[in-house]
């Protein structure tokens, strides 16, 4: 089973309860927190619900090892990252990744973002 990295990009103030509940089920309670989760249908459904607040994609084994050496994970497998060096994508944190922003599914490019945030 492959692993998916989920990073909370936007804060939790003023969001709907069901979206906040889905974020809490992924253990994302703080900005720039990264959760490593299994690629299951229920997790993918939660990611679809929270895609306007997070970015996600399949994490490679080498980046996961690098993350484990550079950042300390807590007991729930959550990593607290720094903001990315050089900032997020050009259109900011309110637009989808496919139109030049930072949110939603970014595929393998999640590994580049994780390296910028370590």
N, C-alpha and C positions, 0 to 999 in steps of 0.2 A: 504494500500500500504506500503510495507516495505521500509526501508531506507538503503542506501548503503554509507559506508564511503570510500572516495577516498583520498589517500595520495600521493603527488608528491614526489618521491624519488630522481630523478635525476634533474639536472639543465636544463635550457632552451637554453643554448648557443649551436649554431650550429645544431639545429634540423630543420626538414622540416616545411614549412609554414602550411601545412594542419594539421600536428600533433600539432603545436603550437596553431593553431586556435581552435582545439578540446579542448586543455587544457584551453584556455581562455574562451571557452563556459562553462566549468565546474568551472570557477573562480579560477583556479589554476595558480598562477603567481610567486610563491615563493617556494623554496625548503622546505620540511617538512610542507607544508600547507595541511590542511585536509578539504575537502568539504563533507557535508552531503547532498546527493541527493536522489531523489525518484527513485525507481526501475521501470523505463519505458523502452520500446524498444529503443527509441532514445538515452537515456542515456547509455544503455548497448552497443549500437553501437559505441558511442563515447569512452566508456571504452575499447572496443576491439581495437580501433585504437591507444589508448595511453597506452596500457598495457606494453610497453617496457620502460616506464618512470614513471609509477605509480604502486601502489598496492591498492587493493580494496577488499571489502567483506561486507556482511550484518552486520550492527552494532546492538548490543543488546540494549534494553531500559536502562538497568542499567549502561552500559558504556556511553551511551549518556547523562544520568543524571550526571554521574561523570565528563564527559568532560565539561558540562555546569557549574559545580561548580568550577572546577580547572582552566579552561581556558576561557577567554573572547572571544565571537564570535563577528565578525564585522557585519555590516548590511547585508552582503551577505551570512551569515551563514558559514563563513570560520574561522577555528581555526588555529592559528600558533603554532606549536608544537616544542618541543626540539628534538634533535637527540635521538634515543632510548638508554636507559641505557643498557650497555652491547653490544651495536652495533647491526647491522642487522645480518641476517643469515650468516652462515659460508662462503658461496661462493660469498658473496658481492652483490653489487647493479647493476651488469650487467647480472645476470642470473635470470631465471624464478624461482618462488617459488617452483614449482614441481620438479626442479632438485637441490634444496638446496640454491637458491638465495633469493632475496627480492622482485622481480617484479611480477606483474600480479595478478590473482585472488587467494586469500588465504582463501576464505570461512570464517568460524567462527574464524579462528586464527587471524583475523584483530583486534579482541577485545584485545588479548594479546599484540599485537604491540602497540595499542593505549594506553594501561596502561603503557607500557615502555616509551612512548613518552610524557606523561603528566607531 
